Structure formats: structure tokens, C-alpha cells
Amino acid sequence: MLTYPFKLVTIIAEPVLEPRITQELRRLGATGFTVVEGRGEGSRALHAAEIPGINVRIETIVPPDVADRIVEYIAQHYFTDYEVIAYLSDVSVVRGDKYRKPFNQGGN
Amino acid sequence: MLDILKANLLSPIPLAFALGIFARLVKSEFSLPKDIYSALSIYLLFALGLKGGVELAHASFDAIVAPAGVTLLLGCITPLTAYGVMRYVGRFNTSDSAGMAAHYGSVSAVTFIAAQQYMQRVGAPAEGYMPTLLTLLESPGIHIALFIGAVQRNRQAASAGADAADHGSIKEVLHEVLTGRTMILLVGGLVVGYFMGEPGWQAVSPFFDSGFKGALMLFLLEMGVVAGGRLGDLKKVGPFLLGFGMLVPLLHGALGVILGEWAGLSPGGAAVLGTMAASASYIAAPPAVRLTLPDANPTYSLTAALAITFPFNILAGIPIYYYLAQRLAA
């Protein structure tokens, strides 16, 4: 089966950032995303909630240029003060168009 | 005085709380499932709102004006004193001080409920409209504290030539605080309770009233587990915050009691108002602070609010505020 190379962006963050980050993903060119909640602790072990140790993992599949944009944005805005990590992996998808925003609608 | 403290320690709420701490200290695997914990807090807040709304319908407007006024006043004073003590006595930076002020300027609804129950038990029930005052005290403190923090931060950001933060805007914080679960359930419950009145309350009280004290006990058990889990952080925050977490509540509590009696509340009511002023928020304030003052260290404020002030109020503070209110009334 014919597949297309894309990037999977994975962001693991404090739950308080979820609404912001997911909103920004759309703006940066992602066509969709998935959020799962889990437990864990980062290098700083900050517990900014009454129930400690809850993290969210936000995943989105995007073209390489969008992936770079997202990771750069996250690094710039959140790495200093928040417990956040972001990384990229290579994935192959069947329907390439599904993960690419039509050009003239970009930015929305 | 010692007798009052002892009697309090042997009542249901402190005992359940202590059991939770114990469970955590012996590293038991026990803790309430997160969803049940949320469900219990929803039940407690909504029941509190409903009952408060029904009672509010009985209260005359004139009776509430003065207590509501001093409550708002408290909401403006407590963040300022907390900020001042943190910044100028503890020498913390502006963000950490403002973050702490947001926690101590706001209230803990569970501490409020515990105080209400205590007054009922000792035969000096607080006025029925107290939950209305609780909602008034919930948000001003957070906004004042975050405002101080934001002003200081923008000053620093401007001098550093950084672009103004596009997040942490006033709009975002307002939304965070005003649509949080406490505000929706408590204010919403008050409105619903007010309109459904006594007949409506009769219909739902088998669920919302009969189970209330039991649910509260279960909730406090879990609060003990949560607070116990943070005791380890006490070493990180140092002796200043340990003192802060007990002395600032005493100061705010005494202020609340004095203003409450001055506004014409009964000793029980004044003690509950004092407890409100003395308590520190750990539900509404943390996310608001995290989003607005990201460089404030949440370990300081949450450890102080949850591991020091909350246990202090539950175990000793509430009877002390009541004792004070009695002495003042006499």
C-alpha cells in the first residue's frame, strides 16, 4: 500500500497547558490532535495541581515543516517555565491529504 | 482552650483527615480514585450552594449588606498582607509572593464546610447565608494578587525588551476563575437553591442533605492522603513558609472574626468568616497562578496551602477562631 512520510509530534505537558497548546496546534497548521492523560514526573517534579503527577500527552501528525514550527513554538514559549517536553518521530500514513491543511486556509 | 482543641481533634472530620495522612505516611496504596474524588467535591459544592440558596431566600437584604461588605473588604486585604509578608519579610521574588497571595487571598471551600459543621456541633450554627459570602471571597483575592504580579512582571519584561506575553491575559484568568468548578457549582447552586426554595429543597434533601456529612468525611480522608503526600515537600520550602502557613491564617482569621462581629454576625458566623479569611485556596488559585505567573514556583504555594494551612485550620484553627469570636462577643 502506498504511504506518505509525515511527522508525529508528541508533547507531554502539565494539564493546565492543554487548552492553550491544543488551540495553538490548530493555528500552527495541525489538522487534528489526540490528548491522553497519564501519570508521571519530570525532572523538575513540579506539582501545580491538588492531585500531583498528572500529565497530558498531546499527539498530532503533521507535515515536516509544520512539525518544526510546532516544536519551535513550544520550546520558545514553554520550556523555560513549565514542565513540558516535545519530540518528533517519523510515521507513514495512508491518506497524506488528511494531515495537510489546504494552503489557502492556512493560519486558521 | 486546650479542651476545645482536644474535642475538635476527636470529631469526625479531623479524625478522617488524620487517617488519610497516616495512610500516606505508611505508604499505603490507598487513595480515592481520582474520579470519585472529583465527584465528591462536585456533590459537596453543589449541596453547599443549594442549601445556601434556600437559606438566602429567607434572609433579608439588610441583614446581608454589612457582612457582604466586610467579606469583600477581607478579599481585598488578605492578598495584600500575604504579599507583603512574603515579599518583605520572607524576601521572596515578586512572582512567588504574588502567587502565594493569590492562594491566601482566596478561600478553601472544604475548610469553610468544616467550620460550618464545627459551629453546628458546638451549638452555635452560622448564618444560613454564609455560602453566599464564600462566593464573594473566592475571586477578588486571586485577581488582586495576579494583578500585582502581572504589573511587576510587565515592568520587568518591558525593561528586558521582551514582547508582551500573549497569554496570561486578564481575559484568560477571568475565564479560568469565573468558570472553575467552584464558581459554577457554588454560584449556580445558590441561584438554583434560591429559586427552588423550601419545597424544592425538601424534594432533593434526601440525597443532598442526608449524605452530606458522610461524603464530607470521605472527602477529608482523601484530603489527608493528598496533604500527607506533600509533607515531604516541607523540607524543600523551609522554616519560613512553615511559619507563614500558620501565622498568616491566624492573622487573617482574627481579622475576619473582628470584622464579622463588627458587621453583626453571630459568634458562629464570625468564626466561619474568620475561617474563610484564614483558609488558602488550592483548587481555583493554582491553575490561575500557573497560567499567569509561570515563573512562580508552585511547590511553595501548594505546599503551604495544602500541607500546612489546610491541616492547621482543620485541626486547630477553626476552634481557635471560634474561641476568639466567643471572647470578643462576651
Interface residues (C-beta under 8 A of the other chain):
Chain A: E14 V16 R20 L46 H47 A48 A49 E50 I51 P52 I54 H77 T80 D81 Y82
Chain B: K34 Y37 H167 V226 G229 R230 Y282 I283 P286 P287 R290 L291 P294 D295 N297 P298 T299 L302 L306
